[in-house]
Amino acid sequence: MTTIQTVTGPIDADRLGRVLVHEHIFTGDIEHLLNYGHDFDEEVEVEKAAARMNALKASGIDTIVDLTVLGLGRYVPRIRRVAQHTDLNIIVSTGCYTLGELPMPFQMVGPGLLFDEPDPMPELFVGDITHGIMDTGIHAAELKCAIDAAGLTPGVERVMRAVGQANLRTGAPITIHTNPANRSGLIAQRVLAEEGVDLRDVIIGHSGDSDDLDYLTALAEQGSILGMDRFGIAFSLTFEQRIATILGLIERGFLANLALSHDCYCWTNFHPGGVARFHEHQYSGVIDHVIPALRQAGLPTGAIETMLVDNPRRHFVDAAERFARRSQKALSRDGI
Ligand SMILES: [Zn+2]
């Protein structure tokens, strides 16, 4: 039986239940917070976040994947404080979110750079998964990278390849932040495939920002899961268009390639006004609005559970099992 690492320890994969595959809890710029965050009250924010996680659990969601990595303000001790006050499973991630340049500690270190050494990123990501993050004992169980309007910049490509290598070394699955406007999911699939990643291990995040069924079909045909993951953000598509796209993909036979989420957060300093700025953007959107809309369109309950339970579970379990099989093969090939 496959176990999956959560903030409070490993759980049996069957206990993942209904999963929101792309969320955040605290996301922001930590350096800005340390210098200008006069109004940040740790106790209050942890309490508020725990209350929101508890409400989510009570509404029928069992697990969230927190995709906050380096570049988005990852700080897992604070996530643990939230996790200690809720029964919701929280999975944390490793990797790096950049849409252009790398964080400074990676800019000068790497093959051919000022400090001509092996790229430190794969080792750091693998360590977060196998050893745990710093000395917290919290293991990441998901890898994350990003590609957006700027396309495959040298920094974006380096992270993507490092994430691919960490996937090969650990079996942890991958989520990519993509921008469908430049069909960057396909670029990411190409780069990860070049690294040897099985594209069935991958969620193409923010696919729900597109209603281009041919683009989405091309991604799904490679076996990846499409993250229909920005419900509540009135950005690029309306709610109705997002629902219609899901139905269109199911009609084309891609039910097994769909997962639902909001890309929501409890706290941020990325924009003024914090989370209060966007009333519609709530963790409850899938339960309160998406499921009723899909049901009304005639989708059976089983299909909804496939997107919320089976597909996310497969994302973790199949990646781990494929990794185990590859490791076994390598051992027998080496005659061990
Ligand atoms: Zn996100």
Boltz pocket constraint, residues with backbone or C-beta under 6 A from the ligand:
constraints:
  - pocket:
      binder: B
      contacts: [[A, 22], [A, 23], [A, 24], [A, 67], [A, 263]]
      max_distance: 6.0
